[in-house]
């Protein structure tokens, strides 16, 4: 648990998070049995809301303070969210916890304005009916009718799952839609990791099944029958295919078969009593009039050329050290499973640069038809790219949220048109509700699952004896000890002898990729000026820098750190030297792309950058394909930079950027600002 009253920069530090408990393994609790584990926590939270908790002393209130607290939101992946709240799983027809959309056939609905939130009072009533049911059979009947069991969370008088059980961006987009689109739709994977799923023979909109007309078992059979009718007839003998389909259909109940026949308008032409075989024959006759196999003309997007270009961008792009890396052998089994941050880097940096360079405006292909097809796939992919880019921003406005909604609506709405043989998933629907939570809770950066996943990783790396029953206690106590040590080292009254050990402690336990504290970097300032360290020595100034500052000697630095970000001169680290800055610090002007050539100290002791601007593209001679996507901040530039140096203050810098050489004369520059 994290305290939302704390500033974001310290909210998710281990010493400031509350580990409420660890559930014994090796398997998760079944159904509503999770209630037994969260009940003690709910006891405390109910007391904290209804009568409050008195703290005898705090930093600001030495005489004590009465506090009240509430659960603002619960964040986890979709299966865990359903398990914790005791709602029906995402694979059921009650697949959404936020709205009343019902039945798996409605995954592709994009009429967001017509969706109604689930009624909190009705959900509470259904949960209490289930709790008070006298028999297991009665409980099962209630669950089939409403998709709700009783959760301990309902003891909180303010609990509203449609608003507080949030859709997590990390799991929904970065580990859901992005891998699905990249691997399954585009096929950007080698044969060793290619999906073995067989595409559908054709697409058909069966519509939504009216709620309350069938049992849960019959609803499931309706979906199964629909899938059977859309499947390919891949056996060489056509009649053998239809005999197999006939056997499969005959094992279904007559109610779902009758519903499908009525839905397709192919009811048996027979008077008198109808039998199951009559509906099966009618469905077989309908299926004979449809394509037997999927179109073979579907172009392959994940070709060796495309995958090779993506790997070239990953390997050769110049990026700052803080940007999450992606395996250079992406697409191979040897690359392993990508983490959420790697998927974010891939979908917001490397993949769009490669695909726009290959398929964008002014690119040539074997035929006009193929050019149009690849362009439509690119535009569709860029809708997902822009949606993820906006959703991951560290600042959120109503305009940004509405733009995200527009992109995700276009992406899901065109999915069956662009990729007709692939089925929609619960994440496609859930991605719409991210819009609601962006408006309700602000930037996803402040409430997504990344900090909690990192904490789980820390716990998993703790040395344990693997004896269940003892393991959980060991992990919990080790975490608490480490958190207390972190907190103690941060105190101003911590003994100096212990403070000297802090550098060693940070070196051992700092996250992977954190800067080495032994590096000589300027300290983070309290204002917008970085001062030269007292121990710095002056050096002879190069001629081009002399023309700018008119001094023969100055303090020259290889790097400096400002507001937690490391900047370097180009000769030290190219990626850390690439910046966007406001000319003369005027924020009304468009930021300019430049490369840091020198970091030098002025006579007043301030550290400044001497930069060279990147030369802009002549749009009258060269078409910039990236201009087609205004919410993806990439542009083409000339490879050369200006020879003249320019002074830039650290506070004028907007962000780093990534660049990749599209050709010998042009590079693409992508702003890495996450604001």
C-alpha positions as CSV (number, residue, x, y, z in Angstrom):
1,X,0.0,0.0,0.0
2,X,1.2,3.5,-0.8
3,X,0.2,6.8,0.9
4,X,-1.2,9.2,-1.7
5,X,-0.6,12.2,0.6
6,X,3.2,11.8,0.1
7,X,4.9,13.6,-2.9
8,X,5.3,11.4,-5.9
9,X,9.2,11.5,-5.7
10,X,9.1,9.7,-2.3
11,X,5.7,8.0,-2.4
12,X,7.0,4.7,-3.7
13,X,10.3,4.4,-1.9
14,X,10.4,1.0,-0.1
15,X,10.7,2.7,3.3
16,X,7.5,4.7,2.6
17,X,5.3,1.8,1.4
18,X,3.3,-0.5,3.6
19,X,3.6,-4.2,3.0
20,X,0.3,-5.5,4.5
21,X,1.0,-9.2,4.1
22,X,2.2,-12.0,1.9
23,X,-0.1,-14.8,0.9
24,X,1.3,-18.3,1.3
25,X,1.9,-20.3,-1.9
26,X,2.5,-22.3,-3.9
27,X,-1.0,-21.5,-5.4
28,X,-3.3,-18.5,-5.1
29,X,-6.4,-18.8,-3.0
30,X,-9.4,-20.1,-4.9
31,X,-12.5,-18.1,-5.5
32,X,-13.6,-16.0,-2.5
33,X,-11.1,-17.6,-0.1
34,X,-8.9,-14.5,-0.6
35,X,-11.3,-12.8,1.7
36,X,-9.8,-14.6,4.7
37,X,-6.4,-13.0,4.0
38,X,-7.6,-9.4,3.5
39,X,-10.1,-9.4,6.4
40,X,-7.5,-8.2,9.0
41,X,-6.6,-5.3,6.7
42,X,-10.2,-4.5,6.1
43,X,-10.8,-4.4,9.9
44,X,-8.1,-1.7,10.2
45,X,-9.4,0.3,7.2
46,X,-13.0,0.3,8.5
47,X,-11.8,1.6,11.8
48,X,-9.6,4.2,10.1
49,X,-12.5,5.5,8.1
50,X,-15.4,5.3,10.6
51,X,-13.7,6.5,13.9
52,X,-10.2,7.4,12.8
53,X,-6.8,6.5,14.3
54,X,-5.0,8.6,16.9
55,X,-1.3,9.0,16.5
56,X,0.4,10.1,19.8
57,X,3.0,12.1,18.0
58,X,3.9,13.2,14.5
59,X,6.6,15.5,13.0
60,X,4.1,18.4,12.7
61,X,1.9,17.6,15.7
62,X,3.9,16.8,18.8
63,X,0.7,16.5,20.9
64,X,-0.8,13.9,18.6
65,X,-3.2,13.9,15.7
66,X,-6.5,12.1,14.8
67,X,-6.4,10.9,11.2
68,X,-8.8,9.2,8.9
69,X,-7.8,7.3,5.8
70,X,-9.6,5.6,2.9
71,X,-8.7,3.4,0.0
72,X,-8.7,5.7,-3.0
73,X,-8.0,3.0,-5.7
74,X,-7.0,-0.6,-6.1
75,X,-4.5,-1.2,-8.9
76,X,-3.6,-4.7,-10.3
77,X,-3.9,-6.7,-13.5
78,X,-7.3,-7.7,-14.8
79,X,-7.4,-11.3,-13.4
80,X,-6.1,-10.2,-9.9
81,X,-8.6,-7.3,-9.9
82,X,-11.5,-9.7,-10.5
83,X,-10.1,-12.2,-7.9
84,X,-9.8,-9.5,-5.2
85,X,-13.2,-7.9,-5.8
86,X,-14.9,-11.3,-6.3
87,X,-16.3,-10.3,-9.7
88,X,-16.6,-12.7,-12.6
89,X,-13.4,-13.3,-14.5
90,X,-12.4,-11.5,-17.7
91,X,-13.0,-14.6,-19.7
92,X,-16.7,-14.6,-18.7
93,X,-19.5,-12.7,-20.3
94,X,-19.4,-10.3,-17.3
95,X,-15.9,-9.2,-18.5
96,X,-16.0,-5.6,-17.4
97,X,-15.9,-4.2,-13.9
98,X,-16.4,-0.6,-14.9
99,X,-19.4,-0.7,-17.3
100,X,-22.5,-2.8,-18.1
101,X,-21.2,-4.1,-21.4
102,X,-22.1,-7.8,-21.5
103,X,-21.1,-10.9,-23.5
104,X,-17.8,-11.5,-25.2
105,X,-19.1,-10.7,-28.6
106,X,-19.1,-7.0,-27.5
107,X,-15.4,-6.7,-27.1
108,X,-15.2,-4.6,-30.2
109,X,-17.8,-2.0,-29.2
110,X,-16.5,1.6,-29.7
111,X,-19.7,3.5,-28.9
112,X,-18.2,4.6,-25.6
113,X,-20.7,7.4,-25.1
114,X,-23.5,4.7,-24.7
115,X,-21.7,2.6,-22.0
116,X,-23.2,3.0,-18.6
117,X,-21.2,2.5,-15.4
118,X,-22.0,-0.5,-13.3
119,X,-24.4,0.5,-10.5
120,X,-22.6,0.4,-7.1
121,X,-25.8,-0.2,-5.1
122,X,-26.9,-3.1,-7.3
123,X,-23.4,-4.7,-7.1
124,X,-23.5,-4.4,-3.3
125,X,-27.0,-5.9,-3.2
126,X,-25.9,-8.8,-5.4
127,X,-22.8,-9.4,-3.3
128,X,-24.8,-9.4,0.0
129,X,-27.4,-11.8,-1.6
130,X,-24.6,-14.1,-2.4
131,X,-23.2,-13.8,1.1
132,X,-26.6,-14.5,2.7
133,X,-27.5,-17.4,0.5
134,X,-28.4,-20.6,2.4
135,X,-26.8,-23.2,0.1
136,X,-24.0,-23.5,-2.4
137,X,-26.4,-24.1,-5.2
138,X,-28.2,-20.9,-4.5
139,X,-24.9,-19.0,-4.4
140,X,-23.9,-20.6,-7.8
141,X,-27.2,-19.6,-9.3
142,X,-26.8,-16.0,-8.1
143,X,-23.2,-15.8,-9.4
144,X,-24.3,-17.1,-12.8
145,X,-27.1,-14.5,-12.9
146,X,-25.0,-11.5,-11.8
147,X,-21.3,-12.4,-11.9
148,X,-20.8,-11.2,-8.3
149,X,-19.6,-12.9,-5.1
150,X,-19.1,-11.2,-1.8
151,X,-15.8,-9.5,-1.2
152,X,-14.4,-8.0,2.1
153,X,-14.0,-4.8,0.2
154,X,-17.8,-4.3,0.5
155,X,-17.3,-3.6,4.2
156,X,-15.9,-0.2,3.1
157,X,-19.0,2.0,2.9
158,X,-17.5,4.0,0.0
159,X,-16.3,1.1,-2.1
160,X,-17.3,1.5,-5.8
161,X,-15.5,-1.0,-8.1
162,X,-16.5,0.9,-11.3
163,X,-14.5,3.9,-10.1
164,X,-11.9,2.5,-7.6
165,X,-11.0,-0.8,-9.3
166,X,-8.8,0.9,-11.9
167,X,-7.6,-0.5,-15.2
168,X,-3.8,-0.6,-14.9
169,X,-2.0,0.9,-17.9
170,X,1.1,-1.2,-17.5
171,X,-0.8,-4.5,-17.8
172,X,-3.5,-3.4,-20.1
173,X,-1.4,-1.6,-22.7
174,X,2.3,-2.3,-22.2
175,X,1.9,-6.0,-21.4
176,X,-1.4,-6.5,-23.2
177,X,-2.2,-4.6,-26.4
178,X,1.4,-3.8,-27.4
179,X,2.7,-7.4,-27.3
180,X,-0.5,-8.7,-29.0
181,X,-0.2,-6.1,-31.8
182,X,3.5,-6.5,-32.3
183,X,3.7,-10.3,-32.2
184,X,0.3,-11.5,-33.3
185,X,-0.9,-8.8,-35.7
186,X,2.3,-7.6,-37.2
187,X,4.1,-11.0,-36.8
188,X,7.3,-9.3,-35.7
189,X,8.9,-12.5,-34.4
190,X,11.1,-15.2,-35.7
191,X,9.7,-18.7,-36.5
192,X,10.8,-20.0,-33.1
193,X,8.5,-17.7,-31.3
194,X,5.7,-17.3,-33.9
195,X,2.2,-17.8,-32.8
196,X,0.7,-21.1,-33.9
197,X,-2.9,-19.7,-33.9
198,X,-4.9,-20.4,-37.1
199,X,-6.6,-17.4,-38.6
200,X,-10.4,-17.5,-39.2
201,X,-11.8,-18.3,-42.6
202,X,-13.8,-15.1,-42.6
203,X,-15.2,-12.5,-40.2
204,X,-18.9,-12.1,-39.2
205,X,-20.6,-9.9,-36.7
206,X,-22.9,-12.1,-34.7
207,X,-24.1,-9.2,-32.6
208,X,-24.7,-9.2,-28.8
209,X,-26.7,-11.9,-27.0
210,X,-29.5,-10.3,-25.0
211,X,-28.8,-10.7,-21.3
212,X,-31.1,-12.9,-19.2
213,X,-32.2,-15.1,-22.2
214,X,-29.8,-18.0,-21.5
215,X,-27.8,-19.7,-18.7
216,X,-24.1,-19.1,-18.4
217,X,-23.4,-22.6,-19.9
218,X,-25.6,-21.8,-22.9
219,X,-23.9,-18.4,-23.4
220,X,-20.5,-20.1,-23.5
221,X,-21.8,-22.6,-26.0
222,X,-23.1,-19.8,-28.2
223,X,-19.5,-18.4,-28.4
224,X,-18.1,-21.9,-29.1
225,X,-20.6,-22.4,-32.0
226,X,-19.7,-19.0,-33.4
227,X,-16.0,-19.9,-33.4
228,X,-16.7,-23.3,-35.0
229,X,-18.6,-21.7,-37.8
230,X,-15.8,-19.2,-38.5
231,X,-13.0,-21.7,-38.4
232,X,-11.1,-22.8,-41.5
233,X,-11.8,-26.1,-43.3
234,X,-8.2,-27.2,-43.6
235,X,-8.7,-31.0,-44.2
236,X,-8.1,-31.8,-47.9
237,X,-11.5,-33.6,-48.1
238,X,-14.3,-31.0,-47.9
239,X,-16.9,-33.5,-46.8
240,X,-14.7,-34.7,-44.0
241,X,-14.4,-31.1,-42.8
242,X,-18.2,-30.8,-42.7
243,X,-18.7,-34.2,-41.0
244,X,-16.3,-33.1,-38.3
245,X,-18.1,-29.8,-37.9
246,X,-21.4,-31.7,-37.8
247,X,-20.2,-33.8,-34.9
248,X,-19.0,-30.8,-33.0
249,X,-22.2,-28.9,-33.4
250,X,-24.3,-32.0,-32.5
251,X,-22.6,-32.1,-29.0
252,X,-24.1,-28.6,-28.2
253,X,-27.4,-28.0,-26.5
254,X,-30.4,-27.3,-28.7
255,X,-31.1,-23.8,-27.1
256,X,-27.8,-22.3,-28.4
257,X,-28.2,-24.0,-31.8
258,X,-31.7,-22.5,-32.2
259,X,-30.5,-19.1,-31.1
260,X,-27.6,-19.1,-33.7
261,X,-30.0,-20.3,-36.5
262,X,-32.4,-17.5,-35.6
263,X,-29.6,-15.0,-35.4
264,X,-28.3,-16.0,-38.9
265,X,-31.7,-16.1,-40.4
266,X,-31.3,-19.8,-41.4
267,X,-34.0,-21.5,-39.4
268,X,-34.9,-25.0,-40.6
269,X,-37.6,-25.1,-43.3
270,X,-39.7,-27.7,-41.6
271,X,-43.1,-27.8,-40.0
272,X,-43.9,-29.6,-36.7
273,X,-41.5,-30.4,-33.9
274,X,-37.8,-29.4,-34.4
275,X,-35.0,-31.6,-33.3
276,X,-31.3,-30.8,-32.7
277,X,-30.2,-32.4,-36.0
278,X,-32.5,-30.0,-37.9
279,X,-30.7,-27.0,-36.5
280,X,-27.3,-28.6,-37.1
281,X,-28.2,-29.2,-40.8
282,X,-29.4,-25.6,-41.2
283,X,-26.1,-24.3,-39.8
284,X,-24.1,-26.6,-42.1
285,X,-26.0,-25.4,-45.1
286,X,-25.3,-21.7,-44.1
287,X,-21.6,-22.6,-43.6
288,X,-21.3,-24.1,-47.1
289,X,-22.0,-20.7,-48.6
290,X,-19.0,-19.1,-46.8
291,X,-15.3,-19.2,-47.6
292,X,-13.7,-22.5,-46.6
293,X,-10.2,-21.0,-45.8
294,X,-8.7,-17.6,-45.0
295,X,-7.5,-15.5,-47.9
296,X,-4.0,-16.5,-48.9
297,X,-3.2,-13.0,-50.3
298,X,-2.8,-11.5,-46.9
299,X,0.7,-9.9,-47.0
300,X,3.3,-10.8,-44.4
301,X,4.2,-7.8,-42.3
302,X,6.9,-9.4,-40.1
303,X,9.3,-10.0,-42.9
304,X,13.1,-10.4,-42.4
305,X,13.6,-6.9,-43.8
306,X,11.2,-5.3,-41.3
307,X,12.5,-7.3,-38.3
308,X,16.1,-6.5,-39.4
309,X,15.3,-2.7,-39.6
310,X,13.8,-2.7,-36.1
311,X,16.9,-4.5,-34.8
312,X,19.1,-1.9,-36.6
313,X,17.2,0.9,-34.9
314,X,17.5,-0.8,-31.5
315,X,21.2,-1.3,-32.0
316,X,22.3,1.9,-33.8
317,X,19.9,4.6,-32.4
318,X,21.6,7.1,-30.1
319,X,19.7,7.3,-26.8
320,X,20.4,8.6,-23.3
321,X,21.4,6.2,-20.6
322,X,18.1,6.6,-18.7
323,X,16.0,5.2,-21.5
324,X,15.0,1.6,-21.0
325,X,16.9,-0.8,-23.4
326,X,15.4,-3.4,-25.7
327,X,17.2,-6.7,-26.6
328,X,19.0,-6.2,-29.9
329,X,17.8,-9.7,-30.9
330,X,14.2,-8.7,-30.5
331,X,11.9,-11.3,-32.1
332,X,14.1,-14.3,-31.3
333,X,13.5,-16.8,-28.5
334,X,16.9,-15.8,-27.1
335,X,15.6,-12.3,-26.3
336,X,13.4,-13.8,-23.6
337,X,10.2,-12.2,-22.3
338,X,10.2,-8.4,-22.5
339,X,9.4,-6.5,-19.4
340,X,6.8,-3.7,-19.4
341,X,9.4,-0.9,-19.5
342,X,11.1,-2.6,-22.5
343,X,7.7,-2.8,-24.3
344,X,7.2,0.9,-23.6
345,X,10.6,1.8,-25.1
346,X,9.9,-0.4,-28.1
347,X,6.4,1.0,-28.9
348,X,7.2,4.6,-28.2
349,X,10.7,4.8,-29.7
350,X,12.2,2.0,-31.8
351,X,9.2,0.4,-33.5
352,X,7.6,3.6,-34.9
353,X,10.9,5.0,-36.1
354,X,11.5,1.7,-38.0
355,X,8.0,1.3,-39.5
356,X,7.6,4.9,-40.6
357,X,11.0,4.8,-42.2
358,X,9.9,1.6,-44.1
359,X,6.2,2.2,-44.8
360,X,5.6,5.9,-44.5
361,X,5.1,8.6,-47.1
362,X,7.6,8.7,-50.0
363,X,8.6,5.0,-49.5
364,X,8.3,2.7,-52.5
365,X,7.1,-0.9,-52.7
366,X,6.5,-3.7,-55.2
367,X,3.0,-2.5,-56.2
368,X,0.6,0.3,-55.5
369,X,-1.8,-2.1,-53.8
370,X,0.9,-3.2,-51.4
371,X,1.8,0.4,-50.7
372,X,-1.8,1.2,-49.8
373,X,-2.0,-1.9,-47.6
374,X,1.2,-1.2,-45.7
375,X,0.2,2.4,-45.2
376,X,-3.1,1.4,-43.7
377,X,-1.3,-1.0,-41.3
378,X,1.2,1.7,-40.4
379,X,-1.5,4.3,-39.7
380,X,-3.4,1.7,-37.6
381,X,-0.2,0.9,-35.7
382,X,0.6,4.6,-35.1
383,X,-2.8,5.1,-33.5
384,X,-1.7,2.6,-30.9
385,X,1.7,4.2,-30.6
386,X,0.2,7.7,-30.1
387,X,-2.3,6.3,-27.6
388,X,0.4,4.7,-25.5
389,X,2.6,7.8,-25.8
390,X,-0.1,10.1,-24.5
391,X,-1.3,7.6,-21.7
392,X,2.3,7.3,-20.4
393,X,2.8,11.1,-20.2
394,X,3.7,12.5,-16.7
395,X,1.2,15.3,-17.0
396,X,-2.4,14.9,-18.0
397,X,-5.0,17.4,-19.3
398,X,-8.6,16.9,-20.5
399,X,-7.3,17.6,-24.1
400,X,-4.7,14.8,-23.8
401,X,-7.2,12.4,-22.3
402,X,-9.7,13.1,-25.1
403,X,-6.9,12.7,-27.7
404,X,-6.0,9.3,-26.1
405,X,-9.6,8.3,-26.3
406,X,-9.8,9.3,-30.0
407,X,-6.7,7.2,-30.8
408,X,-7.7,4.1,-28.9
409,X,-11.2,4.3,-30.4
410,X,-9.8,4.4,-33.9
411,X,-7.4,1.6,-33.1
412,X,-10.0,-0.8,-31.7
413,X,-12.7,0.3,-34.2
414,X,-10.4,-0.5,-37.3
415,X,-8.9,-3.7,-35.9
416,X,-11.3,-6.1,-37.6
417,X,-11.1,-4.1,-40.8
418,X,-7.3,-4.1,-40.9
419,X,-6.7,-7.6,-39.4
420,X,-10.0,-9.4,-40.0
421,X,-8.8,-12.9,-39.0
422,X,-7.8,-12.0,-35.5
423,X,-10.2,-11.9,-32.5
424,X,-10.6,-9.1,-30.0
425,X,-9.6,-9.5,-26.4
426,X,-10.8,-8.1,-23.0
427,X,-7.8,-5.6,-23.0
428,X,-9.2,-3.9,-26.1
429,X,-12.4,-3.1,-24.2
430,X,-10.5,-2.2,-21.0
431,X,-8.3,0.3,-22.8
432,X,-11.3,2.5,-23.3
433,X,-11.8,2.8,-19.5
434,X,-8.2,4.1,-19.1
435,X,-9.7,7.4,-20.3
436,X,-12.0,7.5,-17.3
437,X,-9.2,6.9,-14.8
438,X,-6.9,9.4,-16.5
439,X,-9.6,12.0,-15.9
440,X,-10.4,10.8,-12.4
441,X,-6.9,10.2,-11.0
442,X,-4.6,12.2,-13.3
443,X,-1.3,10.9,-14.9
444,X,-1.0,7.1,-14.9
445,X,2.6,7.7,-13.7
446,X,1.2,8.3,-10.2
447,X,-0.9,5.2,-9.9
448,X,0.3,2.5,-12.3
449,X,1.7,-0.9,-11.2
450,X,5.4,-0.3,-11.9
451,X,6.4,0.5,-8.3
452,X,4.6,-2.5,-6.9
453,X,6.0,-4.8,-9.5
454,X,9.5,-3.6,-8.6
455,X,8.7,-4.3,-4.9
456,X,7.6,-7.8,-5.9
457,X,10.9,-8.3,-7.6
458,X,12.8,-7.2,-4.5
459,X,10.9,-9.7,-2.4
460,X,11.5,-12.5,-4.9
461,X,15.2,-11.9,-4.7
462,X,15.3,-12.2,-0.9
463,X,17.2,-15.4,0.3
464,X,14.7,-17.8,1.7
465,X,14.6,-21.5,2.6
466,X,11.6,-22.2,0.3
467,X,9.6,-23.7,3.2
468,X,6.0,-22.4,2.9
469,X,4.8,-21.2,6.2
470,X,8.2,-19.9,7.1
471,X,9.0,-18.3,3.8
472,X,6.3,-15.6,4.0
473,X,7.4,-14.5,7.5
474,X,11.1,-14.3,6.5
475,X,10.2,-12.1,3.5
476,X,8.0,-9.8,5.5
477,X,10.5,-9.3,8.3
478,X,13.4,-8.8,5.9
479,X,11.5,-6.2,4.0
480,X,10.6,-4.3,7.2
481,X,14.2,-4.4,8.4
482,X,15.5,-3.0,5.1
483,X,12.8,-0.3,5.1
484,X,13.7,0.8,8.6
485,X,17.4,0.9,7.7
486,X,16.6,3.1,4.7
487,X,14.6,5.5,6.8
488,X,17.3,5.6,9.5
489,X,20.0,6.4,7.0
490,X,17.9,9.3,5.7
491,X,17.7,10.9,9.2
492,X,19.7,14.0,9.9
493,X,20.7,12.7,13.4
494,X,22.1,9.4,12.0
495,X,25.6,8.9,13.4
496,X,28.4,10.0,11.1
497,X,30.1,6.5,11.3
498,X,26.9,5.0,9.9
499,X,26.5,7.7,7.3
500,X,29.9,6.7,5.9
501,X,28.6,3.3,5.2
502,X,25.6,4.7,3.3
503,X,27.7,4.9,0.1
504,X,28.4,1.2,0.3
505,X,24.8,0.4,1.1
506,X,23.6,2.4,-1.9
507,X,26.1,0.8,-4.1
508,X,25.0,-2.7,-3.2
509,X,21.2,-2.1,-3.1
510,X,20.8,0.6,-5.7
511,X,18.6,-0.4,-8.7
512,X,20.3,-1.7,-11.8
513,X,21.3,1.1,-14.1
514,X,21.4,3.7,-11.3
515,X,24.4,6.2,-11.7
516,X,27.6,5.4,-9.8
517,X,27.7,7.7,-6.7
518,X,31.5,7.8,-7.0
519,X,31.3,9.8,-10.2
520,X,32.2,13.4,-9.8
521,X,29.0,15.1,-10.8
522,X,27.6,18.5,-9.8
523,X,25.0,18.1,-7.1
524,X,21.3,18.6,-7.7
525,X,20.6,22.3,-7.2
526,X,17.9,24.0,-5.2
527,X,17.5,26.5,-8.0
528,X,18.1,26.6,-11.8
529,X,21.9,27.1,-11.6
530,X,24.5,24.4,-11.5
531,X,27.7,25.5,-9.8
532,X,31.2,24.4,-10.5
533,X,32.5,22.0,-7.8
534,X,35.1,23.5,-5.5
535,X,37.6,20.9,-6.5
536,X,37.4,21.6,-10.2
537,X,40.6,22.5,-12.1
538,X,40.8,24.9,-15.1
539,X,41.9,23.7,-18.5
540,X,43.0,25.3,-21.8
541,X,40.0,26.3,-23.9
542,X,39.7,24.9,-27.5
543,X,39.6,27.5,-30.2
544,X,35.9,27.1,-31.2
545,X,34.9,27.5,-27.5
546,X,37.3,30.5,-27.2
547,X,35.3,32.2,-30.0
548,X,32.2,31.9,-27.8
549,X,33.4,32.8,-24.3
550,X,36.6,34.8,-25.1
551,X,38.7,33.2,-22.4
552,X,41.8,31.1,-22.7
553,X,41.2,28.9,-19.6
554,X,38.0,27.6,-18.0
555,X,36.7,24.7,-16.0
556,X,35.7,22.0,-18.6
557,X,33.5,19.1,-17.5
558,X,32.7,15.8,-19.1
559,X,29.2,15.6,-17.5
560,X,26.9,17.1,-14.9
561,X,23.7,16.2,-13.2
562,X,20.7,18.4,-13.0
563,X,17.3,17.5,-11.4
564,X,18.3,13.8,-11.5
565,X,19.3,13.8,-15.2
566,X,22.9,13.3,-16.4
567,X,24.1,15.4,-19.3
568,X,27.4,14.8,-21.1
569,X,29.4,16.3,-23.9
570,X,29.2,14.4,-27.2
571,X,32.7,13.1,-26.9
572,X,31.8,11.4,-23.6
573,X,28.4,10.0,-24.4
574,X,26.5,10.9,-27.5
575,X,23.1,9.9,-26.2
576,X,23.4,12.0,-23.1
577,X,24.5,15.0,-25.2
578,X,21.4,15.3,-27.4
579,X,19.0,17.9,-26.0
580,X,16.0,20.0,-26.9
581,X,16.2,23.5,-25.4
582,X,14.3,26.8,-25.4
583,X,16.3,29.5,-27.3
584,X,17.4,32.1,-24.8
585,X,15.2,30.4,-22.2
586,X,12.0,31.8,-23.9
587,X,9.4,29.1,-23.3
588,X,7.1,30.7,-25.9
589,X,9.4,29.6,-28.6
590,X,9.6,26.1,-30.2
591,X,12.4,24.0,-28.6
592,X,15.4,23.5,-30.7
593,X,17.4,20.2,-31.2
594,X,21.1,20.5,-30.4
595,X,24.2,18.5,-29.4
596,X,26.3,19.4,-26.3
597,X,29.9,19.9,-27.4
598,X,31.3,21.4,-24.2
599,X,30.3,21.8,-20.6
600,X,32.2,24.8,-19.1
601,X,32.2,27.1,-16.1
602,X,31.7,30.8,-16.3
603,X,33.5,33.5,-14.2
604,X,30.6,33.4,-11.7
605,X,31.0,29.7,-11.2
606,X,28.0,28.6,-13.2
607,X,28.2,25.6,-15.5
608,X,26.8,26.1,-19.0
609,X,26.5,24.1,-22.2
610,X,28.1,25.0,-25.5
611,X,25.9,23.4,-28.1
612,X,25.6,23.0,-31.9
613,X,22.1,23.1,-33.4
614,X,21.0,20.3,-35.7
615,X,20.2,21.7,-39.2
616,X,16.4,21.5,-40.1
617,X,15.1,19.7,-43.1
618,X,14.2,21.6,-46.3
619,X,10.6,20.4,-46.6
620,X,10.4,21.7,-50.2
621,X,12.9,19.1,-51.3
622,X,12.3,16.2,-48.9
623,X,9.1,14.8,-47.6
624,X,9.0,14.2,-43.9
625,X,6.9,11.0,-43.2
626,X,6.8,11.7,-39.5
627,X,4.7,14.9,-40.0
628,X,1.7,12.7,-40.7
629,X,1.6,11.8,-37.0
630,X,1.4,15.1,-34.9
631,X,1.2,13.3,-31.5
632,X,4.4,11.3,-32.2
633,X,7.1,14.0,-31.7
634,X,9.6,12.9,-34.3
635,X,11.0,14.9,-37.3
636,X,13.6,14.5,-40.0
637,X,16.7,16.6,-39.8
638,X,19.9,16.9,-41.9
639,X,22.8,14.9,-40.6
640,X,25.0,17.9,-40.2
641,X,25.1,20.4,-37.3
642,X,25.8,24.1,-37.3
643,X,29.5,24.9,-36.8
644,X,28.7,27.9,-34.6
645,X,28.5,27.3,-30.8
646,X,25.7,28.6,-28.7
647,X,25.4,29.1,-24.9
648,X,22.6,27.2,-23.1
649,X,21.7,27.2,-19.5
650,X,20.8,23.9,-17.9
651,X,17.4,25.2,-16.9
652,X,16.6,25.9,-20.6
653,X,16.7,22.2,-21.5
654,X,13.4,20.6,-22.2
655,X,14.5,16.9,-22.6
656,X,16.9,14.5,-24.2
657,X,16.1,13.1,-27.6
658,X,16.8,9.9,-29.5
659,X,18.1,10.0,-33.1
660,X,18.7,7.4,-35.8
661,X,20.3,7.8,-39.2
662,X,17.6,7.2,-41.9
663,X,20.1,7.8,-44.7
664,X,23.6,9.3,-45.2
665,X,22.1,12.7,-45.3
666,X,19.1,12.5,-43.0
667,X,18.4,11.6,-39.4
668,X,15.1,11.2,-37.5
669,X,15.0,13.0,-34.1
670,X,12.4,12.0,-31.5
671,X,11.8,14.1,-28.4
672,X,11.9,12.0,-25.2
673,X,10.0,14.5,-23.1
674,X,7.5,12.6,-20.9
675,X,5.7,15.7,-19.6
